[in-house]
Amino acid sequence: MHSKQTVKYICEKYPSGNIYYYKQEIITHHCWQDVSSLSWSAKRPISKQTYLKRKKEGYYTEELDIHKQPAEVIPFVTKK
C-alpha cells in the first residue's frame, strides 16, 4: 500500500450522469532519488466505497468534471 504522499484518488463526473473512480500511484522508472524518473501510473478503477473511505482517511482526492464532445456517429453504407 502506498503512503498518502504517493497516491491519489480521482472521481470523474460526466454530463451523462456517469461517475467513475480511479486510483493513481507515483512510480519510478529508475530510482526514487532521481526525481526526473517519477511519473503517475495509469489510472486503475476502484469502487465508490474505496474512494469515499480514502477521502475520509485524508488521502489526496480530485473531483473532475469531464466535458467532452459526443462521439461522431459515422453510418456505414450497406450494399444491396
N, C-alpha and C positions, 0 to 999 in steps of 0.2 A: 504494500500500500504506500502511496506517495504521501509526502508531507503537504501541509497547506500551502507551502510556497511553490510546489512543483506540479500542481494540478488545478484545473479549473473546470467548472460545470456550466454548461450552456443550455439555455432554453430558447428555442427558435419558434416564433409565432408567425403564422401565415394568415393572409386575409381570408382564406377559405375556412379558418377556424381550427385548422390542424396545428398541433403543438408537438414538437419533437425535442427530446432531451438527449444531451451528449456529454461526454467526458473527454478532456484532452490533458495529456501529460507532457511535461518538458522531457525531451530525450536528448542524448548527446551522440554525436557521430564520431567523436574522438575521445575526449576526456572531459570531466566536469570542470577542470581548471581552465580549459580553453573555451572562453565564453562564445567565441565565434562558431563553435561546433554545436551550440544548443539550438533547438528548434521545438515547435509544438508537434506532437504526434498527430496522426489522423484522428478525426472525431469518431468516437465509438458510442453507439447508442446505449442509453441507460433508461431506467424506469422513472416515472414521475416521483415515486416514493423515494428513490435514491437521491434525486435532485433536491427534493424538499428536505430530506434528512441532512444532507451535506450543507445546504444553505443554513439550516438551523445550527449546525455544528460550527459555523464560521468560515467554511471554505469559500474561496473566491467564486462568485457566480456572475454570469452575464445573461441578460434577457434581451434578445434581439428581435425586432420586428422586421420580417423579411418582406420586401415589396418587389417582386419580380414580375415582369410582363408574362401574361399567359403564353403557353406554347402555341406556335402557329400550327394549325391543322392542315396538312397537305393531302388532298384527296388523291387516291390512286385511280388512274383511268383503267377501267377494265375493258378488254376487247371481247366482243361477242362473235 
